[in-house]
Amino acid sequence: MKPVAAAIIAASVAFAPAVWAETIPESQASEIRLPDFTKLVEENGKGVVNISTVQKAKTLQGFPGLSREEAEIFRRFGFPFPFGPQQTPERRGTGSGFIVSSDGIILTNAHVVEGADELTVRLTDNREFKGKVLGSDKKTDIAVVKIEAKDLPVLKIGSSENLKVGEWVAAIGSPFGLENTVTAGIVSAKSRSLPSDRQYVPFIQTDVAVNPGNSGGPLFNMKGEVVGINSQIFSTSGGFMGLSFSIPIDLAIQIKDQLVKDGHVTRSRIGVGIQSVNQALAEAFGMKTPHGAAITQVEKDGPAAKAKLQEGDIIVSVNGQTIRSANELPIKIATFKPGTTVTLGILREGKEIKVPVTVEAVKDENASNAKPVAQEAQHGKLGIAVKNLSAEELKAQEIESGVLVTDVRDPALRAGIKVNDIILSANGRPVKNTKGLANIIKGAKKVALLVKRGSNRLFIAVDMAK
């Protein structure tokens, strides 16, 4: 199980007057039962496997990270580095998985099998098989393992989309190598985004006891259907602390199908930079509640540009499914096959419109680095000093228009504006020069500024009434 980095946070506790629970009538007491997982375990335990991995000892020549020539220079100057062959010790690991095909297809986590030279899969009847990784995807932490066997017990796949918060769930796995351990709890939340590199995973949060070794094991609903793959825990100690996270099975099956067929995963994109809409931005954009993904940048010649999407547009839905935050947009778009046309709900100038966009395959993007620009300007009611940019400066920044921030005071300072930010638009209107910015904000109490900061773009709401 892969712990999510956590900080210890002190919590204040307020005491309230005691409230006595009402006595439950004897006639009702006999009807109140905690869930019984015995049937679930009896029917599904055999489909869960233990996965043992071995990374063989390796001999590395020279000092890691240095070429032979570089190491020789350090050696001649007497640096106390071990310049001879370096021996890395053998490493062993354990995790869980579950059978999804009777001919030996097994689902697990990518981090369980990562770097493994040998893979051993052990079934509940103690039979052991050598495993082969058919494919893995680090961005969703999904891996597919194949063993040479037939007529294996297969787990029933459910739907994570239909899973409800508060619903009882159970996990089966091998925490600390203790095979076929069963733990249970409830769904605490859905569509969680975690501070990790799993940007395409809307995690299921539960309070099911999950520990190192549970990784890759199934999360069941009360029907005995797999609804998730246990992947991470939130912990300050490395052990279970009541917060565990599972990959939705709907996503896992999509990834599995691609890995089995192609050996790799293809995702889609629309070519926009986005950020979530907070309360301040929602007020600046005239929205009743903060939701959706605000477009901060439209990639030239990308799918969004071809569909005439604009900076300042707010994406509120994809094919009718609501986008609550920016984190949800790439997750939904990634699931579509490249070349698919999706319908985006766009909030533009207070009105919602429908825009068809044809998605394309994700490709590696080389972000450009902005160079420092000269400073000179005059203060205004935003609390910033700005200057116009020359044609050469605009070209260097790869923008058509904008003004450079050279000094910051409140309220802009309080909102997060920084020196050397470039203001591209205000309340959805392009800023061509300093005079244009003054005209746009004239009479406004709140303004949403689209800012270019280095190679990134973001919206910042400034409340000029404070």
Phi and psi in degrees as a GROMACS rama.xvg file:
@    title "Ramachandran Plot"
@    xaxis  label "Phi"
@    yaxis  label "Psi"
@TYPE xy
-95.5976  110.815  LYS-2
-68.7299  140.681  PRO-3
-86.1469  136.116  VAL-4
-57.8043  136.087  ALA-5
-141.299  155.99  ALA-6
-114.829  146.782  ALA-7
-79.974  123.012  ILE-8
-116.073  125.891  ILE-9
-76.1153  136.888  ALA-10
-119.207  135.983  ALA-11
-85.9145  145.438  SER-12
-117.971  127.112  VAL-13
-104.67  135.587  ALA-14
-99.4574  133.011  PHE-15
-113.606  158.127  ALA-16
-58.6754  143.28  PRO-17
-66.1566  140.774  ALA-18
-119.958  119.93  VAL-19
-77.3619  132.257  TRP-20
-69.0743  142.744  ALA-21
-69.3432  143.848  GLU-22
-68.5287  128.326  THR-23
-83.0174  127.035  ILE-24
-54.781  144.333  PRO-25
-58.7384  -33.1237  GLU-26
-65.6632  -31.2289  SER-27
-87.6261  -28.0131  GLN-28
-59.0058  -36.2034  ALA-29
-68.7612  -19.8571  SER-30
-88.8718  -16.8845  GLU-31
-84.8136  116.152  ILE-32
-135.022  139.844  ARG-33
-75.7402  154.302  LEU-34
-63.358  144.953  PRO-35
-106.166  118.171  ASP-36
-98.768  5.21777  PHE-37
-61.1806  -45.0496  THR-38
-65.1704  -41.2153  LYS-39
-58.4085  -45.7051  LEU-40
-68.4918  -42.4767  VAL-41
-60.8338  -38.1956  GLU-42
-83.9934  -23.9011  GLU-43
-119.842  -13.738  ASN-44
-56.8067  -35.0563  GLY-45
-69.5504  -17.7344  LYS-46
-88.0366  -1.13952  GLY-47
-99.9198  136.515  VAL-48
-122.432  159.716  VAL-49
-101.843  135.306  ASN-50
-117.666  120.282  ILE-51
-108.213  136.306  SER-52
-123.264  151.916  THR-53
-133.547  126.431  VAL-54
-105.067  114.817  GLN-55
-67.5607  153.727  LYS-56
-63.3111  139.705  ALA-57
-128.386  150.136  LYS-58
-107.367  119.684  THR-59
-105.618  132.65  LEU-60
-86.0858  134.831  GLN-61
77.0263  -168.706  GLY-62
-95.171  127.391  PHE-63
-54.0824  131.26  PRO-64
92.4809  -7.35375  GLY-65
-119.591  139.736  LEU-66
-72.6493  167.948  SER-67
-60.5295  -39.6507  ARG-68
-66.4226  -42.4131  GLU-69
-65.3773  -41.4391  GLU-70
-63.3575  -37.0748  ALA-71
-63.067  -38.2665  GLU-72
-61.9336  -45.6867  ILE-73
-63.8089  -39.667  PHE-74
-61.9714  -42.0989  ARG-75
-65.1792  -29.4894  ARG-76
-88.9212  8.52739  PHE-77
80.5493  18.2404  GLY-78
-67.73  135.86  PHE-79
-80.8796  57.2314  PRO-80
-96.2034  145.98  PHE-81
-77.9041  92.6392  PRO-82
-83.7076  -8.18026  PHE-83
-80.1606  -172.025  GLY-84
-59.0222  134.53  PRO-85
-107.836  131.908  GLN-86
-101.977  121.106  GLN-87
-95.0908  135.046  THR-88
-72.8023  160.266  PRO-89
-67.4547  139.006  GLU-90
-121.794  137.182  ARG-91
-121.575  147.421  ARG-92
-144.28  165.98  GLY-93
-142.566  149.216  THR-94
-157.313  -167.463  GLY-95
-126.846  169.591  SER-96
-165.209  177.887  GLY-97
-149.185  151.348  PHE-98
-84.8726  128.172  ILE-99
-116.812  -2.82956  VAL-100
-148.135  136.22  SER-101
-65.5988  -15.3557  SER-102
-93.5745  12.8592  ASP-103
106.181  20.2787  GLY-104
-86.6388  126.803  ILE-105
-126.016  137.143  ILE-106
-100.013  139.678  LEU-107
-154.359  -170.284  THR-108
-89.7805  147.842  ASN-109
-63.4526  -37.1958  ALA-110
-71.9261  -15.4326  HIS-111
-71.0079  -39.72  VAL-112
-103.129  -1.53559  VAL-113
-60.7422  127.186  GLU-114
75.4556  6.21415  GLY-115
-75.792  133.036  ALA-116
-89.6492  -30.1062  ASP-117
-131.977  144.643  GLU-118
-134.35  123.867  LEU-119
-121.341  125.78  THR-120
-107.639  123.121  VAL-121
-113.97  128.186  ARG-122
-88.3554  172.332  LEU-123
-70.2745  -18.3452  THR-124
-89.4564  12.5964  ASP-125
73.4947  6.19047  ASN-126
-71.6587  142.03  ARG-127
-121.258  142.139  GLU-128
-134.479  146.642  PHE-129
-75.4071  131.88  LYS-130
-103.002  149.876  GLY-131
-124.823  131.158  LYS-132
-80.8846  115.14  VAL-133
-77.3278  -27.4192  LEU-134
174.107  154.832  GLY-135
-144.6  154.2  SER-136
-132.895  106.323  ASP-137
-65.2501  -31.5126  LYS-138
-70.7988  -19.8883  LYS-139
-117.633  -3.87299  THR-140
62.2337  39.8021  ASP-141
-114.293  136.775  ILE-142
-136.891  149.281  ALA-143
-116.404  126.324  VAL-144
-116.269  142.564  VAL-145
-119.558  133.535  LYS-146
-120.632  152.079  ILE-147
-86.9348  92.3772  GLU-148
-154.899  162.32  ALA-149
-131.459  160.644  LYS-150
54.2676  42.8648  ASP-151
-84.2926  151.493  LEU-152
-68.3886  131.119  PRO-153
-111.628  135.041  VAL-154
-80.4143  148.926  LEU-155
-83.9102  130.536  LYS-156
-92.3053  129.225  ILE-157
-101.269  -152.949  GLY-158
-129.335  119.207  SER-159
-73.327  -22.0742  SER-160
-63.9254  -34.2194  GLU-161
-86.5434  -4.02291  ASN-162
-67.7554  139.57  LEU-163
-116.703  145.716  LYS-164
-63.9762  132.618  VAL-165
97.5579  -10.7365  GLY-166
-73.8046  143.233  GLU-167
-72.7784  140.013  TRP-168
-141.903  161.223  VAL-169
-137.566  149.917  ALA-170
-120.575  141.558  ALA-171
-124.907  131.686  ILE-172
-170.905  -161.451  GLY-173
-125.422  64.8086  SER-174
-62.293  128.728  PRO-175
54.08  28.3532  PHE-176
84.167  0.773667  GLY-177
-83.2915  96.4511  LEU-178
-65.7455  148.675  GLU-179
53.671  42.2934  ASN-180
-83.553  133.233  THR-181
-108.849  129.122  VAL-182
-132.608  158.808  THR-183
-142.52  161.937  ALA-184
-177.868  -153.865  GLY-185
-127.002  163.674  ILE-186
-75.459  120.725  VAL-187
-89.6084  -33.8211  SER-188
-167.42  164.61  ALA-189
-126.106  160.842  LYS-190
58.4903  42.9662  SER-191
-79.3805  136.267  ARG-192
-103.161  132.041  SER-193
-112.34  153.646  LEU-194
-75.1905  68.5349  PRO-195
-143.848  -175.353  SER-196
-87.4495  11.3834  ASP-197
-89.9792  61.1754  ARG-198
-70.2245  -14.9658  GLN-199
-100.423  13.5611  TYR-200
-116.003  117.655  VAL-201
-89.4465  87.2116  PRO-202
-61.6869  147.858  PHE-203
-91.7274  122.575  ILE-204
-96.7742  131.998  GLN-205
-134.208  172.429  THR-206
-109.407  20.7951  ASP-207
-66.8821  134.252  VAL-208
-66.3145  110.934  ALA-209
-126.703  134.148  VAL-210
-136.532  170.465  ASN-211
-52.3013  127.893  PRO-212
110.288  -23.0503  GLY-213
-75.5811  -17.1206  ASN-214
-52.6252  131.744  SER-215
90.4641  -9.77396  GLY-216
-79.8819  163.384  GLY-217
-82.6271  149.984  PRO-218
-109.887  123.122  LEU-219
-104.898  149.736  PHE-220
-91.0983  179.76  ASN-221
-71.1436  -10.9415  MET-222
-84.586  -3.55766  LYS-223
82.702  18.4082  GLY-224
-98.522  141.908  GLU-225
-75.6043  123.633  VAL-226
-116.631  -6.8079  VAL-227
-165.442  167.935  GLY-228
-119.151  119.689  ILE-229
-64.111  129.342  ASN-230
-131.211  -46.2482  SER-231
-141.485  160.218  GLN-232
-129.732  154.32  ILE-233
-102.333  117.391  PHE-234
-152.648  147.04  SER-235
-100.83  -6.19901  THR-236
-117.836  -12.4564  SER-237
95.3033  -12.8632  GLY-238
-112.397  179.786  GLY-239
-65.8772  135.188  PHE-240
-133.952  21.5061  MET-241
94.5507  1.08357  GLY-242
-128.221  107.153  LEU-243
-128.028  153.836  SER-244
-132.34  135.305  PHE-245
-123.74  148.113  SER-246
-81.3602  126.948  ILE-247
-57.0289  136.023  PRO-248
-66.7284  -29.7698  ILE-249
-59.3272  -43.8398  ASP-250
-68.7113  -42.4445  LEU-251
-60.6178  -39.9494  ALA-252
-68.207  -38.9356  ILE-253
-59.6824  -45.2312  GLN-254
-65.4899  -44.0051  ILE-255
-57.6841  -45.8924  LYS-256
-60.4046  -40.0185  ASP-257
-70.2116  -40.3585  GLN-258
-65.3429  -40.1408  LEU-259
-68.3156  -39.8235  VAL-260
-78.2903  -47.0792  LYS-261
-112.925  -17.007  ASP-262
83.0593  -3.73658  GLY-263
-150.173  172.59  HIS-264
-114.418  133.482  VAL-265
-110.528  126.697  THR-266
-115.543  163.491  ARG-267
-112.148  163.209  SER-268
-149.122  165.572  ARG-269
-119.851  -4.3152  ILE-270
77.7157  50.9368  GLY-271
-134.939  152.436  VAL-272
-96.0405  138.268  GLY-273
-137.464  163.369  ILE-274
-149.873  157.406  GLN-275
-71.2861  155.381  SER-276
-97.0245  113.381  VAL-277
-91.6973  -176.925  ASN-278
-60.7785  -42.2906  GLN-279
-63.8197  -43.0643  ALA-280
-67.9217  -38.5274  LEU-281
-59.9205  -42.47  ALA-282
-66.2882  -39.3009  GLU-283
-66.5445  -33.4523  ALA-284
-88.634  -0.977103  PHE-285
75.7301  28.1642  GLY-286
-93.5176  146.363  MET-287
-72.2213  -40.3584  LYS-288
-134.715  149.087  THR-289
-76.5527  120.907  PRO-290
-163.094  167.81  HIS-291
90.2289  -178.202  GLY-292
-122.073  117.182  ALA-293
-82.6079  130.377  ALA-294
-80.2385  119.981  ILE-295
-101.615  -17.0695  THR-296
-158.104  138.282  GLN-297
-115.559  118.845  VAL-298
-67.5699  132.346  GLU-299
-60.9252  131.493  LYS-300
64.3199  12.142  ASP-301
-83.6551  175.517  GLY-302
-55.635  -41.6464  PRO-303
-66.8562  -40.3767  ALA-304
-63.8286  -40.7737  ALA-305
-65.7437  -28.4747  LYS-306
-87.8197  3.74625  ALA-307
67.1475  29.3216  LYS-308
-71.643  153.705  LEU-309
-128.238  154.194  GLN-310
-62.944  132.556  GLU-311
100.666  -16.3586  GLY-312
-64.8199  147.01  ASP-313
-117.98  117.835  ILE-314
-82.2337  116.881  ILE-315
-110.757  -10.5264  VAL-316
-160.646  155.857  SER-317
-129.766  115.68  VAL-318
50.811  39.5095  ASN-319
86.8091  -8.67791  GLY-320
-89.6745  127.328  GLN-321
-65.3293  137.391  THR-322
-101.729  111.21  ILE-323
-85.5054  -31.9748  ARG-324
-147.978  167.835  SER-325
-62.8329  -29.1672  ALA-326
-61.6899  -29.4743  ASN-327
-76.9348  -26.5039  GLU-328
-63.4633  -54.297  LEU-329
-61.8977  -30.2935  PRO-330
-63.5882  -46.2064  ILE-331
-70.2928  -44.5477  LYS-332
-64.4487  -37.5153  ILE-333
-61.2864  -25.2873  ALA-334
-77.9117  -14.9074  THR-335
-82.2706  146.462  PHE-336
-72.0491  134.868  LYS-337
-52.4412  135.794  PRO-338
97.9618  -9.11042  GLY-339
-76.5672  139.74  THR-340
-97.0892  122.028  THR-341
-113.217  156.179  VAL-342
-105.259  118.553  THR-343
-98.6658  135.791  LEU-344
-86.9258  119.282  GLY-345
-117.595  130.555  ILE-346
-98.2133  114.625  LEU-347
-133.531  119.697  ARG-348
53.8014  41.4595  GLU-349
83.0555  -2.82623  GLY-350
-119.56  140.883  LYS-351
-92.8224  130.811  GLU-352
-127.566  160.048  ILE-353
-105.912  128.73  LYS-354
-127.933  120.563  VAL-355
-78.4139  134.18  PRO-356
-133.001  131.678  VAL-357
-94.5473  115.611  THR-358
-75.9113  156.461  VAL-359
-127.968  164.875  GLU-360
-67.2575  143.775  ALA-361
-64.508  136.859  VAL-362
-131.344  160.892  LYS-363
-68.561  134.032  ASP-364
-117.914  130.969  GLU-365
-94.0162  107.942  ASN-366
-73.5113  136.303  ALA-367
-86.1557  147.081  SER-368
-100.614  124.836  ASN-369
-76.1646  144.459  ALA-370
-96.5798  151.917  LYS-371
-59.8269  144.374  PRO-372
-120.294  155.025  VAL-373
-64.7215  160.879  ALA-374
-127.923  140.772  GLN-375
179.852  137.664  GLU-376
-178.58  -168.383  ALA-377
-140.083  137.978  GLN-378
-75.4627  152.799  HIS-379
-136.158  -171.741  GLY-380
-74.428  -13.1176  LYS-381
-70.0402  -18.7876  LEU-382
88.3316  22.4291  GLY-383
-128.801  153.41  ILE-384
-107.638  133.221  ALA-385
-132.306  158.673  VAL-386
-138.269  152.335  LYS-387
-71.305  153.897  ASN-388
-104.062  141.377  LEU-389
-74.6622  167.304  SER-390
-58.7175  -38.6465  ALA-391
-67.0593  -39.4556  GLU-392
-67.3294  -41.5602  GLU-393
-61.2963  -42.453  LEU-394
-64.5589  -41.2937  LYS-395
-63.2803  -33.7489  ALA-396
-86.9394  -5.30668  GLN-397
59.3125  44.8282  GLU-398
-132.56  160.433  ILE-399
-90.5293  -31.1945  GLU-400
-157.774  167.646  SER-401
151.023  166.749  GLY-402
-128.015  147.227  VAL-403
-94.026  131.816  LEU-404
-81.9049  122.251  VAL-405
-111.197  -15.926  THR-406
-155.783  147.138  ASP-407
-134.229  133.47  VAL-408
-134.05  175.767  ARG-409
-65.147  146.785  ASP-410
-86.8491  -10.5681  PRO-411
-62.5116  -39.5032  ALA-412
-61.2416  -43.5116  LEU-413
-64.0787  -33.041  ARG-414
-77.8436  -19.2802  ALA-415
113.399  7.89991  GLY-416
-69.137  140.756  ILE-417
-125.449  155.443  LYS-418
-59.8969  139.992  VAL-419
80.9253  -0.676273  ASN-420
-64.5732  148.533  ASP-421
-113.89  119.707  ILE-422
-85.2416  117.564  ILE-423
-94.5657  -36.0029  LEU-424
-152.409  160.275  SER-425
-135.039  122.78  ALA-426
51.4006  39.7316  ASN-427
83.6673  -2.47999  GLY-428
-105.667  130.331  ARG-429
-58.9348  139.543  PRO-430
-97.9952  110.557  VAL-431
-90.7879  -29.9487  LYS-432
-161.029  -179.807  ASN-433
-63.8384  -37.8093  THR-434
-65.7708  -39.7485  LYS-435
-62.1611  -39.8379  GLY-436
-62.6868  -43.5592  LEU-437
-61.4639  -39.9282  ALA-438
-66.4366  -38.6174  ASN-439
-66.8666  -41.8916  ILE-440
-88.2977  -3.84141  ILE-441
-59.6625  121.863  LYS-442
84.7068  -8.65772  GLY-443
-83.3861  145.617  ALA-444
-96.1801  -29.0633  LYS-445
-132.676  145.805  LYS-446
-142.064  137.602  VAL-447
-100.93  112.52  ALA-448
-99.1336  130.348  LEU-449
-91.6458  118.228  LEU-450
-116.331  137.488  VAL-451
-99.6384  120.501  LYS-452
-126.579  105.565  ARG-453
65.1652  -126.121  GLY-454
-96.776  1.97192  SER-455
-105.985  160.631  ASN-456
-129.032  142.52  ARG-457
-153.132  153.318  LEU-458
-90.6299  138.467  PHE-459
-131.53  123.696  ILE-460
-90.2422  130.622  ALA-461
-118.051  122.424  VAL-462
-93.7646  103.54  ASP-463
-82.0506  -4.97264  MET-464
-84.081  -15.2564  ALA-465
